[in-house]
Amino acid sequence: MDLISIRDLDRKNVEAILDSADAIADGKKRPDLKGRTLATLFFEASTRTKLSFQSAALHNGMGYVDLLPETSSLKKGESFADTIKTVEGYADVLVVRHPKEGSARLAADMIEKPVINGGDGANQHPTQTLIDLFSIRRYKKRIKGLNITLLGDLKHARTMRSLVYGLAMFGSEVTLVSPPGLEMEPNYLEEVRQKFGLKVSIKNEPDYSDADVLYVCRIQQERFADPYEAKRVMEKFMIRKDDLKNAKEDLVILHPLPKVNEIEVSIDSMKQAKYFEQAHFGVPLRQAVIEYVLSR
């Protein structure tokens, strides 16, 4: 099967993947996919997604092949379609990241081998959502009923769109905090509300005093016409150590990474900061995802 969007999974499917990742992370399970090959086709820069998929393949006993666009026949004018159809013959499962929305779905429609979306523009990043849900469940022992605060540019961050869907699926209470003009689309929120009964609060001022989990993404300064306004907003929404004085003692701080200056460096050493461990969870989670798509 393909995994292009978090919408491709229901709650039962998600729980099966999370349970499998738990067993892998705890050393109770090791998928045996010896003889299979993973292909990573990243038409956009990546560190965590690409390396964790390659690491996951190796931990599963697989090999992997890696397309480097800058040294491939794409430089000679080869089309996206021809590239995908060619690589299909070299691998059992393809991971595709591309800056254009809908590219992973297009790739899946063209070939028979499973395709996993490694991120398509501002659209979807399903395995990041699964890592986020996995991280929340590992640290808080549940997802349902938690107050999850998402803070940053919620209009353009693909991780946030997918995560709202996943959190609603599990019955979390969601607080969305963003600068004016960078809110998540109301139509999307209404769609998720109708499907899962999403409980959501929307704020334009930084506030996470009631949060069980604070999930931060960067303010994208390139979206601002005025660089001084961008700097003002970024400073206002930056998380500082002093800001956490009134936060819950057991607050968990997550971030999809890379982070730039939206979290003060001194927070990295605090017990609440779990974003590097979150990134490391990408290996067992993606081991489980690879096994899942190849078994369907």
N, C-alpha and C positions, 0 to 999 in steps of 0.2 A: 504494500500500500504506500501511498504518498503521504507526507506530512507537510502541507503547505501553509496551513492556518491552524490556530488553536480551535477553530470551529470544526476542524476535521475530527475532533475527539469529543466524546461525551464524558461525563464525570467518571463513569466506570472505567473507561479507557485511561483517563488521566491517573486515576488511583492505581491502576495496574502498573503503569509506567513508574510512578513514584514508589510503589512498593518494591518493584524490581530494582530501582536505583538504591533504595535503602539497603536491600540485601547485598548489592554489589559494594556499596560504601562501607558496610560493616564486615566485609570479607566472608559473607555467607554464600555468595554466588559469584561465579565467573563465567560469563557467556562464552561458549566455544564456537567461534565462527571461522575456524581455521580453513584456509583455502578461498575465503571470500575477499573481495577487494572494495575499498571505499574510494571514491573520487571526490576531491575538493575542487570546485570550480568557483573561485572567488574573483568576481569582476570589480570588487570594491575592497578597500583595505580592511584588514581584520587581524587581531592578535588572538583574543580569547576564543572566539568561535572556531576559527580555523585550527588552531593548535589543539584545542580540547577535542575536536572531532578526530583529528589525526591520532592523538593520544588514546582516545576511546577505541579507535579501530585496532591499535596495537595491543591494548589491554584485552580486547576481544579475540586476539589471535589472528587478526586480519592484516592484510597489507593495505597500503593506500597509494594512490597516484595523485599528483598535485598539478593542476593547470596554473601556470604563471602567465597571465594575459600579455605582459610586456615582452615575453620571449616566445609567444605562441603564434600560430598562423593568423590570429586576429589582427596582428600587425600587417599582414599581407592583404587584409580585407575580407577574411573569412567571416561569415555571418554567425550570429549567436545560435541559430537553428542548426547549422552545419556542425558547429563545435559540439553542441549537446548530442546530436545524433552520432557523431564520431566517438565521443568518450563513452557513450552507452556500451560500446563493444569492448571497453577496457575495464569495466567495473560492474559490481553487483548492485551498488547503491550510489547515488550522486547527491552531494550537498552543494547547493547553488546559492551564492549571494550575488546580488546585482542591484545597482542603484535605481533601476526602473521598477515601479510597482507592477505586479502581475507577471514578472519575468519567471519566477519559480513555477507558477501555475502553467505558463506557456511551455516551459521545459517538460513538465510532467505530462502535458497533453501530447507531446511529440514522441515520447518513448515509452517502452514497456517497463523498464527498470524503475524501482522506487526512487523518488526524488524527495529530499528533505530541504525545506526552505531555510537557508542560513541568514535570511534578512533580505527583503525586497523593498528598497526605498523607505518611505515612511509608513509602509503598509503593515506587514506582519513579521514576527520573529518568534515562531512557536516554541522552539527549544529554549529560548531565553525565558519565556513565560513558565515553562515547565521547571527550569532551574529556580526561578523565583518562588514558585509554589513549593518546590522541594525544600528550599532554604527556610521558608516560613514554617513549614511543618516540622523540619528538623529542630529548629530553635524554639518554637512555641508549642510544639506537640499537637497543634491543630491549626485549622485555617478558619473554620466556621466561627462566626461571632466576634472575631478580632476586629479592632479598629485599625485599618491600614491607611496611612496617609501617603499620598503620592504628590511629590513637590517638584516643580520645575516647569519646563516647557512641555505642556501636556498636549499641545496642538500638533507638534511635529514628531514627537518621540514614539516610534513604532513599538518599543517595549511597553510603554504605558497603555497603549490601546489594547494590546493583547492581554496585558495583565489585568485590566479592569474586567475583561470578559472572563478570565480564569477565576478571579476573586469572587465575582458574582455567581459563578457556577457553584462555588463552595459556601456561599452565604456569608461572606465577610461584609462588614460595614466599611465603606470607602469614603475617604475625605480627599478631595482634589484641591490642591493649592497651587495657583499659578498667577503670574502677572496678568493684568487686563490685556486681552487680545491674544493670549496664549492658552486659553482654556480648551479643554477637550470638546469636540463637536457635540452640541446638544442632541442632534439627530442620532448619533452613535450611542450616546448614553440612554436615550429613550428606547432604542432598539434592544439594548442589553437589559434595561429595566423590564420591558415587556416579556423578555424571554426568561429571565431569572428572578425578577423582583428586586433588582439592584437597589440597595439603600445607599444613597450618595449625598454628601454635603459638598458644596462648592464655595471656596474662599479665594480672595485675591490678596490676602495678607498672610505672611508666614506664621503658621500656628501648628504645633504638633504636641501640645501639652497632654492631649488625651490619646495619643497614638501608642499602639502596641508595637507597630512596625512603621518606620519612616523610610520610604523608598524615594531616593533623590535622583533626578537626572538634571543635566546641565541646561542653563539658559543659553539658547543658541543666538549669540550676539550678531551673527550674520543675517538674522531675520529682521534686525532693526535698521531703519533708514538713518537714524541719528546715533552715532557711536557714543555720545555722551549719555543719552538715555539708556543705551544698552549697558554701559558701565554702572549707572545708577541702579538699574534693576538687578544686575548681577550681584552687586554689593548687598543689596537689600535681601536677596534670597539666598545668600551664602550662609551655610550652617557653621556657626562658631561654637567653640567649646562652652563659652558662657551661656549660649542659648539653650543648652541642655540641662541647666540647673533645675528647671521645673518639669523636666521630662520624667517619664516613668523610669524607675530604677532598672527594670528589665526590658527597656526599649531595645529593639533590634534595628540597626541602621543598615540599609541595603542600597546598592547602586549597581547599574548594569556595567559600568566602566566602559571606556576610560573616563575618569574624572579629571577636570582641569583645575578650577578654583572654586567650585561650588561647595566643597567641604574643606574646612580648615585642616591643615596637615596634622595638627596636634590631636585631632579626633581619631586618626588612624590607630593610635595605641590604646584607645579606650575600649573597655569590654563590650560596649554597645555596638562598636563598628564591626560588621561581619561581612563586608563586601569583598574582601580578598578570599575568605573562605567560600563565599557565594560563587566566586569565579572558579574556584577549585572543584566545587560540586559539579561543574560542567562536564567533567570526565565520567563519573559514574552515571550521571543522568543521561548523557549522550550514548554511553554504552547501552543503557536500557532502551533508548530510542532506536538505535541501529538494530538491535535484536528484535524490537517490536515491529518495525516496518518490514524486516526480512521474513518475519514469521507469518505475515498476513497474506 
